[in-house]
Amino acid sequence: MASDKNYKITSGYHHTLGATWDGAGVNFALFSADAERVELCLFDPSGRREIARVTLPECTDEVWHGYLPDCRPGDRYGYRVHGRYDPEQGLRFNPGKLLIDPYARLLDGEVKWSDTHLAYRGGSGKLDLSFDRRDNARAMPKCVVVDPAFTWGDDSPPTVHPSDSILYETHVRGFTMMHEGIAAEKRGSYSGLCDAKSIEYLKALGITSVELLPIHHFVDDRFLVDKGLRNYWGYSTLNFFAPEQRYFSSGGLAEVKSMVRTLHDAGLEVILDVVYNHTCEGDHRGPSLSFRGIDNRSYYRLVEDNPRFYINDTGCGNTLNIDHPRVLQMVMDSLRYWVTDMHVDGFRFDLATTLAREPHGFDPRGGFLDAVRQDPVLSRVKLIAEPWDIGPGGYQLGAFPAGWSEWNDKYRDTARRFWRGDDGVLPEFAKRIHGSSDLFDHNGRGSWSSVNFIASHDGYTLADTVMYQERHNEANGENNNDGHSANFSNNYGVEGPTEDAGIQAFRERQRRNMIATLLLSQGIPMILAGDELGRSQQGNNNAYCQDNTLNWIDWSLLEKEAEFFEFVQSLIAFRHTEPLLRRRRFVHRSDEQPLAIQWTDPSGSEMAEHQWDESFARCIGLLLSDDDRAVFMVFNASADSVNCRLPDNQRAQHWRCVIDSAGPPPTQGAPASTSIDVAANSVSVYVPAKVLNQE
């Protein structure tokens, strides 16, 4: 094609993938094992007009590369990759499709959906596999050459030990969109998240780490756009290096880096939710936006005897082929980039079982997990697995290696069922608040291996768990067929909001019970943003496509829910000051440590074996102690108050209640071995009075 400028290109180098600015020019390098030729396409600053195509002159170790001395940061580019088009053999090359560089550090523009993104002539319901020559460049975002320079100053990670962590799962956009104390132009952005008002709130709450829903560049899926919806959660990744541009207020990598630096200055960690299990390109009918058109057979797991089709262990149409050394390299390079260049403190891996699945199945000693374990950068940050997918043997809770934490959905379900009053839950409830030692106490793993949560982005909020019996996902446009069916919730007589003061009071009590359980358990507690404010999604338990007030935090709730917010604050503060709640190793009842942990019945006696089997049991006491401290907790999920005996403990001759979900703790303490009334459906916590006075 005609060029506005005669770009001269030299061979450059292959060992650093992507577009690398060295102060004099830019080296371009793209991996493709099956390509026959690669064209670098350059665009004007608007990204609308293609001004040059330059063939990369060299291919070394399956990497196509070239160096352009006339390129500069800010230049827009993309690739056209030539090769065989034979979908039946897994080959889907089509130079009519502009493709995103998998290593691009920044993207500009968005995918504008049409059938031109398809490498085949199908579309509008057709499955015609014949070659499609239409050009999609004008409807594609463009890669941007970046200058990575940034003044980090004395930035350093807060390095909070996992057992001391309190995670706060939130969304960059949704956290500040409705915050009137933040300038309008900053709301919903990286700058808004690190605004002084945001930080003031997070610090007042007492959390240690923000866990952000995906900020890798993602797309709004075509089926959502057609329905007037958006991909709010962000689990539809187009690029694993570039930050999502819709969260920019001023644009550029500096805004993301400034967010991280500012949160670090406040002592807050930044953990990213990352999606390396699949991409936004979907199944065999999907568009060619990047990986599919660059090297389909390398980047994706294909059905062995029919490589036109994709293995779908993720439920999203495709599965990234992490077994391929170059794909594994891309994932590792991306992770290291976000730690070394962007200074984040850890990752939560979506559908992490996919990443650890080898040809023979899930393997805790598999290639990806081994690569992370030995990596000098990644082995030092927080690593959190979502330990399941829909593939064979996909549920692997407790099976990840030492050094990893895991989202514990059994904790969520058990806590909800216990407080709902289900029969026979007490034994498992005890396991969960003990850090799920039945799942994690092996291979040197500690209690912080369990990430405990009552609610997360995926499912009901805490408030909806006590307001809705059934899901209400009609707004998603899927006939209310999407989302979980097993929510273990209860509406306590009325579906949704009610003016009944009695129901309102009981719902709030149940919220206090569940959040107290979360923050008193061994393991890492994770709070869903807004749960401390009673945020509701109106019963929608799959609000992935709702970029609106259904998902955004309503900050006016802070006044209405002030009492509940203060209760959560007090729990977090107590957890921070009570090391017995943050043990790094599992402690079991033994002759050597007879009082390190003790489960008691209401009479104060240690739980007998037969008592664990009583399906009607709904009240249990837990005594934790060491040489210096003691704490006693009572969890009563029964509909009646229970007379409980306080422990006779050498560290406590007198006990004082410091937390009571039924109301303000009594001002007077009680001697050891005396009985106290524990309110129905309540959690109460006692500490030795002398320890309280010393503090």
SVG drawing of the C-alpha trace seen along z (x, -y; Angstrom):
<svg xmlns="http://www.w3.org/2000/svg" viewBox="-44 -18 63 58">
<polyline fill="none" stroke="black" stroke-width="0.4" points="0.0,0.0 1.1,-3.6 3.0,-5.1 3.3,-8.7 6.8,-8.0 9.5,-5.7 10.1,-3.6 13.5,-1.9 13.7,1.3 16.6,3.4 16.6,6.9 16.6,5.9 16.4,8.7 14.1,11.5 14.7,12.0 12.3,9.3 8.8,9.7 6.5,6.7 7.4,3.1 10.5,2.0 11.6,-1.7 15.3,-2.1 15.6,-5.9 16.5,-5.9 13.9,-3.6 11.6,-0.7 12.2,3.0 9.2,5.1 9.1,8.8 6.1,11.2 6.0,15.0 4.2,17.1 5.3,20.7 3.0,21.2 3.1,17.8 4.7,17.4 5.0,13.6 4.3,10.8 3.5,7.2 3.8,4.4 1.0,1.8 1.5,-1.8 -1.3,-4.2 -1.8,-8.0 -2.4,-9.4 -6.1,-9.0 -5.7,-5.3 -8.1,-5.5 -5.7,-5.8 -3.1,-3.1 0.0,-5.0 2.4,-2.2 3.0,1.6 6.4,2.9 7.3,6.6 9.3,7.8 12.6,8.9 13.8,11.7 12.4,14.8 14.5,16.3 13.3,19.2 9.8,18.6 9.9,14.9 9.4,12.4 11.3,9.2 12.6,5.9 13.9,2.5 12.4,-0.9 14.7,-3.8 11.9,-6.3 9.3,-5.0 8.6,-6.8 6.4,-6.4 2.9,-7.2 3.0,-5.6 0.0,-3.3 0.5,0.1 -0.9,3.6 -0.1,6.7 -1.2,8.6 -0.1,12.2 0.1,14.3 -0.1,18.0 -2.4,20.9 -6.1,20.6 -7.3,24.1 -9.7,24.2 -10.0,28.0 -6.3,28.1 -6.5,25.3 -4.9,22.7 -6.8,19.4 -4.4,16.9 -6.1,14.0 -4.1,10.8 -7.3,8.9 -7.6,8.8 -5.6,6.3 -4.3,8.1 -3.4,6.8 0.2,7.5 -0.1,9.9 2.8,7.9 1.3,4.4 1.7,2.2 -1.2,-0.1 -4.2,0.0 -6.2,-2.9 -9.7,-2.5 -12.3,0.3 -13.6,3.2 -16.5,2.0 -18.4,5.2 -19.3,6.4 -18.7,9.5 -15.5,8.0 -13.7,9.4 -14.4,13.0 -11.7,14.7 -14.4,16.8 -17.4,15.6 -19.9,16.7 -21.8,14.4 -25.4,13.6 -25.9,17.2 -24.1,18.7 -21.2,21.1 -19.6,20.6 -15.9,21.4 -14.7,19.9 -12.0,17.2 -13.2,13.6 -11.2,10.8 -12.9,7.9 -10.5,5.5 -11.4,4.9 -8.7,2.3 -11.0,-0.7 -13.0,1.2 -10.0,2.3 -8.2,0.7 -4.6,-0.1 -1.4,0.9 0.6,-2.1 4.3,-2.2 5.1,-3.4 8.0,-4.9 8.0,-3.0 9.8,-5.8 8.1,-6.7 9.4,-8.2 8.6,-5.7 10.6,-7.5 10.9,-5.4 7.9,-3.3 8.0,0.1 5.4,2.8 3.6,2.9 4.6,6.6 1.7,7.6 2.0,11.2 -0.9,13.3 -2.1,14.2 -2.4,10.5 -4.2,9.6 -7.8,8.4 -8.8,8.4 -11.3,6.0 -12.6,7.2 -13.6,4.1 -14.0,2.7 -12.0,-0.3 -15.1,-1.9 -17.8,-0.8 -16.1,-1.9 -16.2,-5.7 -18.8,-6.2 -21.3,-7.5 -18.9,-9.2 -19.9,-12.9 -16.8,-13.7 -14.6,-12.9 -14.2,-15.2 -16.6,-14.1 -13.8,-13.6 -12.0,-11.2 -15.0,-9.0 -14.8,-5.5 -11.1,-5.7 -7.7,-4.7 -7.2,-8.2 -10.6,-8.0 -9.6,-4.8 -6.5,-6.4 -8.2,-9.8 -7.7,-11.0 -11.4,-10.3 -11.1,-6.7 -8.0,-6.1 -9.5,-7.8 -12.4,-5.4 -10.3,-2.3 -8.0,-3.1 -10.9,-3.9 -12.4,-0.5 -9.1,1.2 -8.5,3.4 -4.9,4.1 -5.3,5.0 -7.5,4.1 -8.2,7.0 -9.2,5.4 -11.5,7.1 -9.7,7.4 -7.9,4.4 -6.2,6.1 -7.6,4.7 -10.9,6.5 -13.8,6.2 -17.5,5.8 -18.7,9.1 -20.7,8.8 -23.8,10.5 -23.8,8.0 -23.4,5.0 -26.3,6.3 -28.5,6.3 -27.3,2.8 -25.2,4.2 -21.4,4.1 -18.9,6.5 -18.7,4.9 -16.6,7.5 -13.9,7.7 -13.4,11.4 -13.0,11.2 -9.3,10.4 -7.9,9.0 -4.4,8.3 -2.5,9.3 -0.1,6.4 -2.2,3.3 -4.4,1.8 -8.1,1.3 -8.5,-2.1 -12.1,-2.7 -10.7,-3.4 -8.4,-6.2 -9.2,-9.7 -6.1,-11.3 -4.8,-8.3 -1.5,-6.5 0.4,-4.1 1.4,-6.8 -2.1,-6.9 -2.1,-3.2 1.4,-3.5 0.4,-6.6 -2.6,-4.6 -0.4,-1.8 2.2,-4.2 -0.5,-6.2 -2.1,-3.1 1.3,-1.9 2.0,-5.2 -1.2,-4.6 0.1,-1.1 -2.4,0.7 -1.5,3.6 -2.8,3.9 -3.8,7.4 -5.1,8.0 -7.7,10.5 -6.1,12.0 -7.7,14.1 -5.0,16.3 -7.4,19.3 -9.2,18.0 -9.4,14.9 -12.2,12.8 -12.0,14.5 -14.5,17.2 -15.1,20.5 -14.7,21.6 -17.3,19.1 -15.5,16.1 -13.6,13.2 -9.9,13.0 -8.6,10.1 -5.2,11.2 -4.1,14.7 -6.3,16.7 -5.0,14.9 -1.3,14.8 -0.9,18.5 -4.1,20.4 -2.5,23.8 0.0,22.5 -2.2,20.2 -5.2,22.4 -6.0,25.9 -7.7,27.5 -9.6,30.8 -6.9,33.3 -8.8,35.2 -10.7,32.1 -8.6,29.0 -11.3,26.7 -12.8,26.8 -11.6,25.6 -11.3,27.4 -13.6,25.4 -12.5,26.1 -13.5,22.5 -17.0,22.2 -16.0,19.2 -15.4,20.9 -11.7,21.5 -8.8,22.4 -5.4,20.8 -2.7,23.4 -0.5,22.9 1.4,26.1 3.0,24.4 6.4,22.9 5.8,19.6 2.3,19.2 3.7,20.1 6.4,17.5 3.8,14.9 1.9,15.5 5.0,15.4 6.3,12.3 2.9,10.6 2.9,11.5 6.5,10.3 5.7,7.1 2.9,6.2 5.1,6.8 8.4,5.2 7.1,2.4 3.7,1.7 4.6,2.7 1.5,4.7 1.6,7.0 -0.1,10.2 -2.7,11.9 -5.9,13.8 -6.0,16.3 -9.5,16.8 -10.2,20.5 -6.7,21.4 -7.3,25.2 -7.1,24.5 -3.5,23.2 -2.4,26.3 -4.0,28.9 -1.5,31.0 -2.4,33.6 -3.0,36.2 -5.1,33.8 -4.6,31.3 -1.0,31.5 0.2,29.5 3.7,30.0 2.7,29.0 4.6,26.6 2.9,23.3 2.9,23.9 6.6,25.0 7.5,22.0 5.9,19.7 7.4,21.5 11.0,21.1 10.6,17.5 12.5,15.0 10.0,12.3 6.6,14.1 7.5,16.4 7.6,13.3 4.1,11.9 0.6,13.0 -0.7,15.9 -4.4,16.7 -6.1,19.4 -9.8,19.8 -9.4,23.5 -12.0,24.7 -13.1,24.7 -15.7,26.8 -13.1,29.1 -12.4,32.7 -11.4,32.9 -11.9,29.2 -12.7,28.8 -9.4,28.7 -10.0,26.8 -7.1,27.6 -4.9,29.1 -2.6,26.2 1.0,26.3 2.5,24.5 2.8,20.8 -0.6,20.4 -3.9,19.3 -7.2,20.4 -10.7,19.0 -12.7,21.2 -16.3,21.6 -17.0,24.3 -16.4,21.6 -19.0,19.4 -21.6,22.1 -21.1,23.5 -21.3,20.2 -24.5,19.3 -26.0,22.6 -25.1,22.5 -26.6,19.1 -29.7,20.1 -30.2,22.8 -29.7,25.9 -29.4,29.2 -26.1,31.0 -23.8,28.2 -22.0,27.7 -19.0,30.1 -18.2,28.5 -18.8,25.0 -16.1,25.7 -13.7,26.9 -14.2,23.7 -13.7,21.3 -10.6,23.3 -9.1,22.3 -10.4,25.5 -7.5,27.6 -9.2,30.6 -8.5,29.1 -5.2,27.2 -3.2,28.8 -0.7,30.7 2.6,30.2 3.6,27.4 0.6,25.2 -0.6,22.7 -4.1,21.5 -3.6,18.5 -4.0,20.9 -7.8,20.4 -9.3,17.2 -12.6,17.1 -15.5,15.1 -19.3,14.8 -19.8,12.9 -17.8,12.1 -18.5,10.4 -19.9,13.7 -23.1,14.3 -25.2,12.5 -24.0,9.6 -24.1,10.1 -27.3,8.1 -29.0,10.0 -28.1,13.3 -30.6,12.3 -33.2,10.6 -33.7,13.0 -34.7,16.7 -34.4,16.8 -32.1,15.1 -33.5,12.2 -31.2,11.8 -33.9,10.7 -31.9,7.5 -29.2,9.7 -31.5,10.7 -31.1,14.5 -34.5,15.2 -33.2,15.5 -31.5,18.8 -27.9,17.6 -26.2,17.5 -26.0,19.9 -29.1,21.8 -27.6,22.9 -27.3,19.6 -28.0,20.9 -30.0,17.7 -33.1,16.9 -35.5,13.9 -37.0,14.4 -40.5,14.0 -40.5,11.4 -38.7,11.5 -36.6,8.3 -36.9,5.1 -39.6,4.7 -41.0,2.1 -41.4,4.8 -39.2,3.6 -38.9,7.1 -37.7,8.6 -35.3,5.7 -33.8,6.1 -33.3,9.9 -31.7,9.5 -29.2,7.0 -28.5,9.4 -27.8,12.2 -25.5,9.9 -23.6,9.1 -23.4,12.8 -21.9,13.7 -19.4,10.8 -18.4,11.5 -17.8,15.2 -15.7,14.1 -13.4,11.8 -13.1,14.2 -12.1,17.3 -8.6,18.5 -7.4,17.8 -7.6,14.7 -10.9,12.8 -12.1,11.2 -14.9,8.6 -16.9,7.8 -16.9,4.0 -20.1,2.5 -21.0,5.4 -20.0,3.2 -22.7,0.7 -25.5,3.2 -25.1,2.9 -27.8,4.8 -27.9,6.0 -31.6,6.4 -31.2,10.2 -29.0,10.4 -26.4,13.0 -24.6,12.7 -24.3,9.0 -21.4,9.3 -23.0,7.2 -24.5,4.4 -22.3,1.3 -24.8,-0.8 -26.1,-1.6 -26.9,2.1 -23.2,2.7 -21.8,-0.8 -21.4,-1.5 -24.1,-3.9 -22.2,-6.1 -25.4,-7.5 -25.7,-4.2 -22.8,-5.2 -25.2,-7.3 -28.0,-4.8 -25.7,-1.9 -23.5,-3.8 -24.1,-1.3 -23.4,1.7 -20.3,0.0 -19.0,-0.7 -19.6,2.9 -17.5,4.1 -14.8,1.6 -14.7,2.9 -14.3,6.5 -11.5,5.6 -9.8,3.6 -10.2,6.5 -8.7,8.9 -5.7,6.6 -5.0,6.6 -5.7,10.2 -2.9,12.5 -4.8,15.6 -7.1,14.9 -4.2,14.7 -2.2,17.9 0.1,18.8 0.1,22.5 -2.7,24.8 -3.1,25.6 -4.9,28.7 -6.0,30.1 -3.3,32.3 -1.7,33.4 1.2,31.1 -1.1,28.1 -4.2,29.0 -5.7,25.5 -4.3,24.1 -7.7,24.7 -10.8,26.2 -14.3,26.6 -16.9,26.5 -20.6,27.2 -22.9,24.8 -22.1,26.5 -18.4,25.5 -17.3,29.1 -15.1,30.1 -17.3,31.3 -17.6,35.1 -17.6,37.2 -21.3,37.9 -22.2,34.3 -20.7,33.5 -23.2,35.9 -26.2,34.2 -28.0,32.7 -29.9,30.3 -26.8,28.7 -26.6,25.0 -24.4,23.6 -20.7,24.0 -17.9,22.3 -14.3,21.9 -11.4,21.2 -8.1,20.1 -5.1,19.5 -1.4,19.5 1.1,18.7 0.1,15.0 -3.5,14.6 -6.9,16.1 -10.1,15.4 -13.4,17.2 -16.1,17.1 -19.7,18.4 -21.6,19.0 -25.3,19.5 -27.4,20.1 -30.4,21.5 -33.7,19.6 -33.4,19.5 -31.0,18.0 -28.5,20.4 -27.0,20.5 -23.2,20.9 -20.5,21.4 -17.3,19.3 -14.1,21.3 -12.0,21.8 -8.7,20.8 -5.4,20.1 -5.0,16.9 -8.5,15.6 -10.0,15.5 -12.5,12.9 -14.0,12.5 -15.3,9.5 -17.5,9.4 -16.0,7.2 -18.2,8.1 -21.8,9.1 -23.8,9.2 -27.1,9.0 -26.4,5.6 -23.9,3.5 -21.6,5.7 -22.4,5.6 -20.3,3.3 -19.8,5.7 -17.6,8.8 -18.1,12.2 -15.9,14.6 -14.6,17.7 -16.8,20.8 -19.9,18.8 -22.8,19.0 -23.9,16.2 -26.9,15.9 -26.0,15.9 -28.8,14.4 -30.5,16.4 -28.8,16.0 -25.8,14.3 -22.0,14.2 -20.2,13.1 -16.5,12.7 -14.9,12.6 -11.3,11.8 -9.7,11.8 -10.5,8.6 -6.9,8.1 -5.7,8.3 -8.3,5.8 -7.2,3.4 -3.5,3.7 -4.3,2.7"/>
</svg>
